[in-house]
Structure formats: structure tokens, C-alpha cells
Amino acid sequence: MTNCFFVRQNACPACNYLMDMAGTTDGSPIMPEPNDVSICINCGEILQFDKHMKLHKISQAELNKIESVEPETYFDLIKGQGLARAMKKARGAR
């Protein structure tokens, strides 16, 4: 089960999809905080919240850090990215 939380509305920097919710993959009831990561449900871009809770594309260095320090989280991100991209392909690129 995924817990979802309303967050400040953000446009994905990759596709401009407007998002106003974020959730956890493990069902934990934790609100996102600065530096937490997210995935655009429209295009699959891996994003990160800044100190103002605005989403931006995550840097490759930060993604590499997650991969080495939190391999399970990295795997979840790549899996989620693949699912989002597969859903976009299935519904036709918009």
C-alpha cells in the first residue's frame, strides 16, 4: 500500500506535467522532505525536492550516491522509472 501526501504543486522539469502529490513505495506514512527523491508519474524522470520543496532533475552524482549508499532505494527508483515510462508508452506518447 502506498501513502500519498499533498505537496506544493510542481511542474516536472522534463515534461511540464503538474504534480501535487507524492507517496512512499513502502507504505510508510512519511511526508517528503528536502532532498527526498520522486518520480514523475507522467514521464518517469527521477526528481529531487530542493529546500523549498520544488522538484528538479536529480544530478547524476546524487543518483550515483543513492546507488552506492542505498542500493534498495536506487533499485526502487529505476523500477518506478521503468513502470512510469511503460505506462506512458502504453497510453501513447502525449
C-alpha positions in Angstrom: 0.0 0.0 0.0 1.3 3.5 -0.8 0.7 6.5 1.3 0.1 9.7 -0.7 0.5 13.3 0.5 -0.4 16.6 -1.0 2.6 18.7 -1.7 3.2 22.1 -3.3 2.2 21.9 -6.9 5.2 21.4 -9.1 5.7 21.0 -12.9 8.0 18.3 -13.9 11.1 19.9 -15.3 11.3 17.3 -18.0 7.7 17.2 -19.3 5.8 20.0 -17.5 3.3 17.6 -16.0 1.7 19.2 -13.0 2.0 17.2 -9.8 0.6 17.9 -6.3 1.0 14.6 -4.6 3.9 12.4 -3.5 4.0 9.0 -2.0 6.2 6.3 -0.5 6.9 3.0 -2.0 7.0 1.0 1.2 3.7 2.3 2.7 5.4 4.4 5.4 3.4 7.5 6.5 6.3 9.9 5.9 5.9 13.3 4.2 8.5 14.2 1.6 11.3 16.5 2.8 14.0 18.5 1.1 16.5 16.2 -0.8 14.0 13.4 -1.0 13.5 11.8 -4.4 10.4 11.3 -6.5 9.5 10.1 -10.0 7.3 11.9 -12.4 4.3 9.6 -13.0 3.9 11.1 -16.5 7.4 10.7 -18.0 9.4 8.7 -15.4 12.0 11.4 -14.8 13.8 10.9 -11.4 13.4 14.1 -9.5 14.6 15.6 -6.2 12.9 18.1 -3.9 15.0 21.2 -3.1 14.9 23.1 0.2 11.8 24.9 -1.0 10.1 21.6 -1.9 10.4 22.4 -5.6 11.2 19.5 -7.9 14.2 19.5 -10.1 16.0 16.8 -12.1 18.3 14.8 -9.9 22.0 15.1 -10.7 23.9 12.0 -11.9 26.3 12.4 -8.9 23.4 12.3 -6.5 21.9 9.3 -8.2 25.3 7.6 -8.1 25.4 8.4 -4.4 22.0 6.8 -3.8 23.1 3.7 -5.8 26.2 3.2 -3.6 24.7 4.2 -0.2 21.1 2.9 -0.6 21.0 0.3 -3.3 17.5 -0.8 -2.5 16.2 2.7 -2.9 18.1 3.1 -6.2 16.5 -0.2 -7.4 13.1 1.1 -6.4 13.7 4.4 -8.4 14.9 2.6 -11.5 11.9 0.2 -11.2 9.5 3.1 -10.8 11.0 5.0 -13.6 10.6 1.9 -15.9 7.0 1.5 -14.8 6.1 5.1 -15.5 7.8 5.0 -18.9 6.0 1.8 -19.8 2.6 3.3 -18.8 3.3 6.4 -20.9 4.2 4.1 -23.9 1.1 2.1 -23.4 -1.2 5.1 -23.4 0.6 6.7 -26.3 3.2 9.5 -26.0 1.5 12.7 -25.2 
